[in-house]
């Protein structure tokens, strides 16, 4: 007895906590049915208990006898999950965690449920935008950690009939991750689990909780030095998996990370990686830390030097993060005149141009010819096309937000120094309508090809484009009014397609509903609605531009993390005052740009030509009442949708008809200006 007491006295406080964390009920379940647990797993547990009782570290077992991997890197440096297979994957993981994931055996997912979750992940979520692992990395579910299994189930339950267990899987995953951290047994799959958890939270509109998981994953990456190039030496599947994890976290940070606050890491930190030239890199100090290299991604590349499409989407995502910072500055009345050479507007455009130059010809719009691909072909190469669409949507969304008229109307009202010069106003009006129309063009093609997109960023891009088209619903030109109403409807319909699996997009859709009611003064926009002016809700517009997914106005979300004593409060007076703020908008002129998308982009790189009117008599197949002739300085002279042959859109899902191009203006050809500067 004295000898046993002596051994117990030598136990550290950490080891005592380890024993306390293991509930008796779960320990009993280990021996309830020993046939379900491999003998090797039981031996592993017994050896770990012996180590604890002998006063040795619980990690000694993992640190002894490091094995060499196939690429010459020891398992001590690059730990892999190599657990024995079993019939029930949820029970075959690290024996120390057995029983922690589920309260009872009835809630344990079956092997078929786990296999289905993996299939759903690769069907819907893979590279949209996260890319932590490939199919071969999770080919055997019995080798996956329990927390990763729970995260896969939590993320994919929304796409199956098992969505009622989504919350349970998420809670189980969080408990397992926190237990890993408390026990000092964090693995690569643990950080991957946090990546999946954060993405799931962003889909659910729980931005606060998603940022917590994301920040935790980034901190663990820093602790493991996964954010440094020096930690990714060598080649092999583990090295690639680490790189994919780091850059997946960066993609989430770009779209959903916190934009202001003293503890935020500014996007400027990554500038030297994304936009620095080779000469700039040569001047850098050799001791200066560098981020890890991009993962290998050669899908769709024509030569080895081409950047992969997923990596390119991450590059444009970095510019998007800069745009989000720009919007945040505008919301806090910190906008510097955008026409200044040192303004953030000018710097973002410069960064965008630098990154656009990295886009190889093999990935450009006129080379890949997305519009000519069949739906079957797109599905078979989904890994490429989802990233390609993310790149295209991001590019047009960047230029739409940068030139959004709302930003500069609000700024000019609160700061006399921001009176907008006519030249800038005219140019920004052209760009915002051009790229908002391009977003509708991309939405139409996605609908036509039956592409199923999951990333809520696509829904956010549609919501932003919808605000632009709502703005132009009160344009002086009746044809611009008509076009804007049609495009607004298309954006709303596309956004609604995300609501069934993404509450975040559901909240954005509700925000647009409220904004529409305020703008029109009625519950719905009728077909005959042709306002001369509209009222835009200022707080709702900020909610759309900044992706404030709050179920209730001025509600402060804490993601279920904080005690009520730490929950920030908003005064009732402040909430009432801000909710009543609106802008009265009258669009007196139409932007003058040359637009044509009927040829699918084949006119790109052709020299700009002057549009000319054909002498062909106007068709009278469609009765539009009094015929309208677009003025020479009007956008509607060459708008892409109003004057495009509707026959090419007859097969589109939920198609909205357009007037026959020849019924009003006759044939218009020779327009290449749109393609020269409007698309990638």
VOSEBA-236914 format. One record per residue (C-alpha): z, y, x; residue in one letter; residue number from 1. Coordinates in steps of 0.5 Angstrom, whole numbers. Each point is the difference from the previous one (the first is absolute). Last residue first. Layout:
BEGIN
up;north;east;resn;resi
Z;Y;X;A;NUM .
...
! end
This chain:
BEGIN
up;north;east;resn;resi
-134;76;-22;X;680 .
-2;4;-6;X;679 .
-1;8;-2;X;678 .
-3;3;6;X;677 .
-7;-2;1;X;676 .
0;-5;-7;X;675 .
1;6;-4;X;674 .
-5;4;4;X;673 .
-6;-5;-2;X;672 .
-3;2;-6;X;671 .
-7;-1;0;X;670 .
-1;-1;-7;X;669 .
1;2;-7;X;668 .
-4;-2;-6;X;667 .
1;3;-6;X;666 .
6;5;-2;X;665 .
2;-2;-7;X;664 .
-2;-6;-2;X;663 .
-3;-3;6;X;662 .
7;-1;3;X;661 .
2;-4;-6;X;660 .
7;2;-3;X;659 .
6;-4;3;X;658 .
3;-6;-3;X;657 .
7;-2;1;X;656 .
1;-7;3;X;655 .
6;-5;-1;X;654 .
-3;-5;5;X;653 .
-6;2;3;X;652 .
-6;-4;-2;X;651 .
-4;6;-3;X;650 .
1;5;6;X;649 .
-7;-1;3;X;648 .
-3;2;-7;X;647 .
4;7;0;X;646 .
-5;3;4;X;645 .
4;5;4;X;644 .
-1;8;-2;X;643 .
7;0;-3;X;642 .
3;-4;5;X;641 .
-2;2;7;X;640 .
0;8;-2;X;639 .
-6;3;3;X;638 .
-1;6;-5;X;637 .
7;-1;-2;X;636 .
3;3;6;X;635 .
-3;7;-2;X;634 .
-3;5;4;X;633 .
-7;-1;-3;X;632 .
2;0;-7;X;631 .
0;-6;-4;X;630 .
-5;-1;-6;X;629 .
3;-2;-6;X;628 .
-3;-3;-6;X;627 .
3;2;-7;X;626 .
2;-6;-3;X;625 .
1;-6;4;X;624 .
-5;-5;-3;X;623 .
-2;-6;4;X;622 .
-7;-2;1;X;621 .
-3;7;1;X;620 .
-2;0;7;X;619 .
-2;6;3;X;618 .
-7;1;3;X;617 .
-1;-2;7;X;616 .
-1;7;4;X;615 .
5;-3;5;X;614 .
5;5;2;X;613 .
1;1;8;X;612 .
6;-1;4;X;611 .
0;3;7;X;610 .
1;-5;5;X;609 .
5;-2;5;X;608 .
-2;-4;6;X;607 .
0;-8;-1;X;606 .
7;-3;3;X;605 .
2;-3;-7;X;604 .
-6;0;-5;X;603 .
2;-8;-1;X;602 .
7;2;-3;X;601 .
-1;-4;-7;X;600 .
-6;3;-2;X;599 .
3;3;-6;X;598 .
5;3;4;X;597 .
-2;7;-1;X;596 .
3;7;2;X;595 .
-1;7;2;X;594 .
5;5;0;X;593 .
2;6;-4;X;592 .
7;0;-3;X;591 .
0;2;-7;X;590 .
3;7;-2;X;589 .
5;3;-5;X;588 .
5;-6;1;X;587 .
6;3;-4;X;586 .
7;-3;1;X;585 .
6;2;-3;X;584 .
6;-3;5;X;583 .
6;-3;-3;X;582 .
8;0;1;X;581 .
4;-3;-5;X;580 .
2;-6;3;X;579 .
3;5;6;X;578 .
5;4;-4;X;577 .
3;-6;-4;X;576 .
1;-4;6;X;575 .
3;6;4;X;574 .
4;1;-6;X;573 .
3;-7;0;X;572 .
2;0;7;X;571 .
-3;-6;4;X;570 .
5;-5;3;X;569 .
-1;-4;7;X;568 .
4;-7;-1;X;567 .
5;-1;5;X;566 .
6;0;-4;X;565 .
-4;-5;-5;X;564 .
0;-5;6;X;563 .
-7;-1;3;X;562 .
-5;-6;0;X;561 .
-2;-1;-7;X;560 .
-7;3;2;X;559 .
3;7;1;X;558 .
-4;4;-5;X;557 .
1;7;-2;X;556 .
-3;1;-7;X;555 .
-3;7;0;X;554 .
-4;-2;-6;X;553 .
1;-7;-2;X;552 .
-4;-7;3;X;551 .
0;4;6;X;550 .
-6;-3;5;X;549 .
-1;7;4;X;548 .
-7;-2;3;X;547 .
-1;7;3;X;546 .
-6;2;-3;X;545 .
2;-3;-7;X;544 .
7;3;0;X;543 .
-3;7;3;X;542 .
-4;0;-6;X;541 .
5;-2;-5;X;540 .
5;6;3;X;539 .
-6;5;-1;X;538 .
-2;-2;-7;X;537 .
-7;2;-1;X;536 .
-2;5;-6;X;535 .
-7;0;-2;X;534 .
-6;5;-1;X;533 .
-6;0;-3;X;532 .
1;-6;-3;X;531 .
-6;-5;-2;X;530 .
3;-6;-4;X;529 .
-5;-3;-4;X;528 .
1;-7;2;X;527 .
7;1;-1;X;526 .
6;0;5;X;525 .
6;-3;-3;X;524 .
7;2;-2;X;523 .
-1;8;-1;X;522 .
0;6;4;X;521 .
-5;-2;5;X;520 .
3;2;6;X;519 .
7;-2;-2;X;518 .
-2;-6;-3;X;517 .
-4;-2;6;X;516 .
5;1;5;X;515 .
5;-4;-4;X;514 .
-5;-6;0;X;513 .
-1;1;7;X;512 .
7;-1;2;X;511 .
0;-6;-5;X;510 .
-6;-3;5;X;509 .
4;2;6;X;508 .
6;-4;-3;X;507 .
-4;-6;-1;X;506 .
-3;0;7;X;505 .
7;-1;2;X;504 .
1;-5;-5;X;503 .
-5;-4;4;X;502 .
-2;-7;-3;X;501 .
-3;2;-7;X;500 .
-1;7;2;X;499 .
-5;-1;5;X;498 .
-6;0;-5;X;497 .
3;6;-3;X;496 .
-2;4;6;X;495 .
-7;-2;-1;X;494 .
0;2;-7;X;493 .
3;7;2;X;492 .
-6;1;5;X;491 .
-5;-1;-5;X;490 .
2;4;-5;X;489 .
1;6;5;X;488 .
-7;-1;2;X;487 .
-3;0;-7;X;486 .
4;6;-1;X;485 .
-2;4;6;X;484 .
-8;-2;-1;X;483 .
1;3;-7;X;482 .
3;6;3;X;481 .
-5;1;5;X;480 .
-5;-1;-5;X;479 .
3;6;-4;X;478 .
0;5;6;X;477 .
6;4;0;X;476 .
5;-5;2;X;475 .
6;-2;-4;X;474 .
-1;-7;1;X;473 .
0;2;7;X;472 .
7;-1;1;X;471 .
1;-6;-3;X;470 .
-6;-3;5;X;469 .
5;2;6;X;468 .
6;-3;-4;X;467 .
-4;-6;-1;X;466 .
-2;-1;8;X;465 .
8;0;1;X;464 .
1;-5;-5;X;463 .
-6;-4;3;X;462 .
3;0;7;X;461 .
7;-2;-2;X;460 .
-3;-6;-4;X;459 .
-4;-2;7;X;458 .
7;1;4;X;457 .
3;-5;-5;X;456 .
-3;-5;4;X;455 .
-2;-6;-4;X;454 .
-8;1;-1;X;453 .
-4;-5;-4;X;452 .
-7;0;1;X;451 .
-4;-1;-6;X;450 .
-6;3;3;X;449 .
-2;5;-5;X;448 .
7;2;0;X;447 .
0;1;7;X;446 .
-6;4;0;X;445 .
2;4;-5;X;444 .
7;2;3;X;443 .
-4;1;7;X;442 .
-4;5;-4;X;441 .
6;3;-4;X;440 .
3;1;7;X;439 .
-7;4;2;X;438 .
1;4;-5;X;437 .
7;2;2;X;436 .
-4;1;7;X;435 .
-5;5;-3;X;434 .
5;4;-4;X;433 .
5;1;5;X;432 .
-6;2;5;X;431 .
-4;5;-4;X;430 .
7;3;-2;X;429 .
2;1;7;X;428 .
-6;3;2;X;427 .
0;5;-5;X;426 .
8;2;1;X;425 .
-1;0;7;X;424 .
-6;5;0;X;423 .
3;4;-6;X;422 .
6;2;4;X;421 .
7;-3;-3;X;420 .
6;4;0;X;419 .
5;-3;4;X;418 .
3;6;3;X;417 .
3;1;-7;X;416 .
4;-6;0;X;415 .
3;-3;-7;X;414 .
-6;1;-4;X;413 .
-5;-2;6;X;412 .
3;-6;1;X;411 .
0;-3;-7;X;410 .
-7;2;0;X;409 .
-2;-3;7;X;408 .
4;-7;-2;X;407 .
-3;-1;-7;X;406 .
-7;1;3;X;405 .
0;-6;4;X;404 .
-4;0;6;X;403 .
5;-4;5;X;402 .
1;-4;-6;X;401 .
-7;-2;-1;X;400 .
-2;0;7;X;399 .
5;-6;1;X;398 .
-1;-3;-6;X;397 .
-7;-1;2;X;396 .
1;-3;7;X;395 .
6;-5;-3;X;394 .
-4;-2;-6;X;393 .
-6;-2;6;X;392 .
5;-3;4;X;391 .
4;-4;-5;X;390 .
-7;-3;-2;X;389 .
-1;-2;6;X;388 .
6;-4;1;X;387 .
-1;-3;-7;X;386 .
-7;-2;2;X;385 .
2;-4;7;X;384 .
5;-4;-3;X;383 .
-3;-1;-6;X;382 .
-6;-4;3;X;381 .
-1;-5;-5;X;380 .
1;4;-5;X;379 .
-5;6;2;X;378 .
-5;-6;0;X;377 .
2;-2;-7;X;376 .
-1;7;-3;X;375 .
-7;1;3;X;374 .
-1;5;5;X;373 .
-5;6;0;X;372 .
5;5;-2;X;371 .
4;-2;6;X;370 .
-6;2;5;X;369 .
4;-2;6;X;368 .
-5;5;4;X;367 .
0;6;-4;X;366 .
7;0;-1;X;365 .
2;0;7;X;364 .
3;-7;3;X;363 .
-5;-2;5;X;362 .
-1;7;2;X;361 .
6;0;3;X;360 .
6;5;-2;X;359 .
3;3;6;X;358 .
-3;7;-2;X;357 .
3;0;-6;X;356 .
7;0;4;X;355 .
-2;6;3;X;354 .
-3;4;-6;X;353 .
7;-2;-4;X;352 .
4;3;6;X;351 .
-4;6;0;X;350 .
1;1;-8;X;349 .
7;-1;1;X;348 .
1;5;5;X;347 .
-4;5;-4;X;346 .
4;-1;-6;X;345 .
7;0;4;X;344 .
-2;7;2;X;343 .
-2;2;7;X;342 .
-7;2;-1;X;341 .
2;4;-6;X;340 .
-4;-1;-6;X;339 .
6;-4;-3;X;338 .
5;6;-1;X;337 .
6;-3;2;X;336 .
4;-4;-5;X;335 .
7;-1;0;X;334 .
1;2;-8;X;333 .
5;-7;0;X;332 .
-6;-3;-4;X;331 .
-5;2;5;X;330 .
4;-3;5;X;329 .
0;-7;-3;X;328 .
-7;1;-2;X;327 .
-1;0;8;X;326 .
4;-5;1;X;325 .
-4;-5;-4;X;324 .
-6;2;3;X;323 .
3;-2;7;X;322 .
2;-6;-3;X;321 .
-8;-1;-3;X;320 .
-2;1;8;X;319 .
4;-6;2;X;318 .
-3;-4;-6;X;317 .
-7;2;3;X;316 .
2;-4;6;X;315 .
3;-5;-4;X;314 .
-6;-1;-4;X;313 .
-4;-1;7;X;312 .
5;-5;2;X;311 .
-2;-4;-6;X;310 .
-7;1;1;X;309 .
0;-3;7;X;308 .
-1;5;6;X;307 .
-7;-1;3;X;306 .
0;-2;8;X;305 .
-1;-7;-1;X;304 .
-7;1;-4;X;303 .
-3;0;-7;X;302 .
7;0;-3;X;301 .
1;-3;-8;X;300 .
6;-3;2;X;299 .
2;1;7;X;298 .
7;1;-1;X;297 .
5;-1;6;X;296 .
6;4;-1;X;295 .
1;7;2;X;294 .
3;1;7;X;293 .
8;1;0;X;292 .
2;7;0;X;291 .
1;4;7;X;290 .
6;2;4;X;289 .
-1;5;5;X;288 .
0;-3;7;X;287 .
-7;1;2;X;286 .
0;7;-1;X;285 .
-6;2;-5;X;284 .
-6;3;3;X;283 .
-4;-6;0;X;282 .
2;0;-8;X;281 .
-3;7;-1;X;280 .
-6;-2;4;X;279 .
-1;-6;-5;X;278 .
1;5;-6;X;277 .
6;0;-4;X;276 .
-1;0;-7;X;275 .
4;-6;-2;X;274 .
5;-2;5;X;273 .
1;7;3;X;272 .
2;2;-7;X;271 .
5;-5;-2;X;270 .
6;5;1;X;269 .
-4;5;-4;X;268 .
2;-5;-6;X;267 .
7;3;0;X;266 .
6;-4;0;X;265 .
5;1;-5;X;264 .
7;1;1;X;263 .
0;8;-1;X;262 .
-3;-1;-7;X;261 .
-7;1;-2;X;260 .
-6;-5;-1;X;259 .
4;-7;-2;X;258 .
-5;-6;1;X;257 .
-4;-2;-6;X;256 .
-8;0;2;X;255 .
1;1;8;X;254 .
6;-4;0;X;253 .
-3;-6;-3;X;252 .
-6;0;4;X;251 .
5;0;6;X;250 .
4;-6;-2;X;249 .
-7;-4;0;X;248 .
-1;3;7;X;247 .
7;-3;2;X;246 .
-1;-7;-3;X;245 .
-8;-1;2;X;244 .
3;2;7;X;243 .
5;-6;0;X;242 .
-5;-5;-3;X;241 .
-5;1;5;X;240 .
6;-1;5;X;239 .
2;-6;-3;X;238 .
-7;-3;-1;X;237 .
-2;1;7;X;236 .
-1;5;6;X;235 .
4;3;5;X;234 .
4;6;0;X;233 .
2;3;-6;X;232 .
7;3;2;X;231 .
-3;5;5;X;230 .
-4;3;-6;X;229 .
7;2;-3;X;228 .
1;0;-8;X;227 .
2;-7;1;X;226 .
6;2;4;X;225 .
5;-5;-4;X;224 .
5;6;-1;X;223 .
-6;4;-2;X;222 .
-3;-5;-5;X;221 .
7;-1;-3;X;220 .
0;8;-1;X;219 .
-7;-1;-3;X;218 .
2;-5;-5;X;217 .
6;4;-2;X;216 .
-4;6;-1;X;215 .
-5;-4;-5;X;214 .
6;-4;-4;X;213 .
3;7;-1;X;212 .
-7;3;-1;X;211 .
-1;-5;-6;X;210 .
7;1;-3;X;209 .
-2;8;-1;X;208 .
-7;-1;-2;X;207 .
2;-5;-6;X;206 .
-7;1;-3;X;205 .
0;-8;-1;X;204 .
-6;0;5;X;203 .
4;4;5;X;202 .
5;-5;-1;X;201 .
-4;-6;1;X;200 .
-3;3;7;X;199 .
7;1;2;X;198 .
2;-7;-1;X;197 .
-6;-2;3;X;196 .
1;4;7;X;195 .
7;-3;-1;X;194 .
-2;-7;0;X;193 .
-4;1;6;X;192 .
6;3;4;X;191 .
3;-6;-2;X;190 .
-6;-5;2;X;189 .
1;3;7;X;188 .
7;-2;1;X;187 .
7;3;-2;X;186 .
5;-5;2;X;185 .
6;5;2;X;184 .
4;-3;-6;X;183 .
1;7;-3;X;182 .
-8;1;0;X;181 .
-1;-7;-2;X;180 .
5;1;-6;X;179 .
-4;7;-2;X;178 .
-6;-4;0;X;177 .
2;-5;-4;X;176 .
3;4;-5;X;175 .
-6;5;-1;X;174 .
-4;-7;-1;X;173 .
5;-2;-6;X;172 .
-1;7;-3;X;171 .
-7;0;0;X;170 .
-1;-7;-2;X;169 .
5;1;-6;X;168 .
-4;7;-2;X;167 .
-6;-4;0;X;166 .
2;-6;-4;X;165 .
-3;3;-7;X;164 .
-6;1;4;X;163 .
-1;-8;0;X;162 .
-6;0;-5;X;161 .
-4;3;6;X;160 .
-3;6;4;X;159 .
7;4;0;X;158 .
3;-7;3;X;157 .
-4;2;6;X;156 .
4;5;4;X;155 .
7;-4;-2;X;154 .
-3;-6;1;X;153 .
-2;2;7;X;152 .
6;3;1;X;151 .
4;-6;-2;X;150 .
-4;-5;5;X;149 .
1;5;6;X;148 .
8;0;-1;X;147 .
0;-7;0;X;146 .
-4;-1;7;X;145 .
-7;-3;-1;X;144 .
-1;-7;4;X;143 .
0;-4;-7;X;142 .
-5;5;-2;X;141 .
-5;-3;4;X;140 .
-7;4;0;X;139 .
4;6;2;X;138 .
-2;3;6;X;137 .
-7;-4;-1;X;136 .
-1;5;-6;X;135 .
1;6;4;X;134 .
6;4;1;X;133 .
3;7;0;X;132 .
-6;4;-3;X;131 .
2;5;-5;X;130 .
-5;5;-4;X;129 .
-2;-4;-4;X;128 .
-2;-4;6;X;127 .
3;-6;-4;X;126 .
2;2;-6;X;125 .
-4;-3;-6;X;124 .
-3;-7;2;X;123 .
4;-1;6;X;122 .
7;2;-3;X;121 .
-2;-4;-6;X;120 .
-2;-6;4;X;119 .
7;0;3;X;118 .
4;1;-6;X;117 .
-4;-6;-3;X;116 .
2;-4;6;X;115 .
7;2;-1;X;114 .
0;-2;-7;X;113 .
-3;-7;1;X;112 .
6;-1;5;X;111 .
5;2;-5;X;110 .
4;6;-1;X;109 .
7;-1;0;X;108 .
3;3;-6;X;107 .
2;-6;-3;X;106 .
4;-2;6;X;105 .
5;6;-1;X;104 .
2;7;3;X;103 .
-6;0;4;X;102 .
-2;3;7;X;101 .
7;-2;4;X;100 .
0;-7;-1;X;99 .
-2;-2;7;X;98 .
0;6;4;X;97 .
4;-4;6;X;96 .
-5;-5;-1;X;95 .
-6;4;3;X;94 .
-6;-2;-5;X;93 .
-1;-6;-4;X;92 .
3;1;-6;X;91 .
-5;5;-3;X;90 .
-6;-5;2;X;89 .
3;-5;-4;X;88 .
-4;-7;2;X;87 .
2;2;7;X;86 .
-3;2;7;X;85 .
4;1;6;X;84 .
1;7;2;X;83 .
-4;4;6;X;82 .
0;7;-2;X;81 .
-2;4;6;X;80 .
4;3;5;X;79 .
-4;5;5;X;78 .
4;1;6;X;77 .
4;-6;0;X;76 .
-6;-4;-3;X;75 .
-3;1;7;X;74 .
-7;3;1;X;73 .
-5;-4;4;X;72 .
-5;0;-6;X;71 .
1;-7;-3;X;70 .
8;2;0;X;69 .
5;-2;5;X;68 .
6;-2;-2;X;67 .
7;3;1;X;66 .
5;-5;2;X;65 .
7;4;-3;X;64 .
-1;6;-4;X;63 .
0;-2;-7;X;62 .
6;-5;1;X;61 .
4;6;4;X;60 .
-1;4;-6;X;59 .
6;-2;-4;X;58 .
4;2;6;X;57 .
5;-5;3;X;56 .
7;0;-2;X;55 .
0;-8;0;X;54 .
1;1;-8;X;53 .
-6;4;-1;X;52 .
-4;-5;5;X;51 .
2;-6;-4;X;50 .
-2;4;-6;X;49 .
-7;1;3;X;48 .
0;-7;2;X;47 .
1;-3;-7;X;46 .
-5;5;-3;X;45 .
-5;-3;4;X;44 .
2;-7;-1;X;43 .
-1;2;-7;X;42 .
-7;3;1;X;41 .
-2;-6;4;X;40 .
2;-5;-5;X;39 .
-5;3;-5;X;38 .
3;3;-7;X;37 .
-2;-3;-6;X;36 .
3;-7;1;X;35 .
6;3;1;X;34 .
1;2;-7;X;33 .
7;3;-1;X;32 .
1;1;7;X;31 .
-3;7;1;X;30 .
2;2;-7;X;29 .
8;0;3;X;28 .
-2;5;5;X;27 .
-3;4;-6;X;26 .
6;0;-4;X;25 .
5;1;6;X;24 .
-4;7;1;X;23 .
-2;1;7;X;22 .
1;8;2;X;21 .
8;-2;1;X;20 .
-2;-4;6;X;19 .
-5;5;3;X;18 .
5;5;-1;X;17 .
5;-4;5;X;16 .
-6;-1;5;X;15 .
0;8;0;X;14 .
7;1;1;X;13 .
0;-5;6;X;12 .
3;-7;0;X;11 .
5;-1;6;X;10 .
6;-1;-5;X;9 .
-3;-6;-4;X;8 .
-1;-4;6;X;7 .
7;1;2;X;6 .
2;-2;-7;X;5 .
-4;-6;1;X;4 .
4;-2;6;X;3 .
7;2;-3;X;2 .
-2;-5;-6;X;1 .
! end
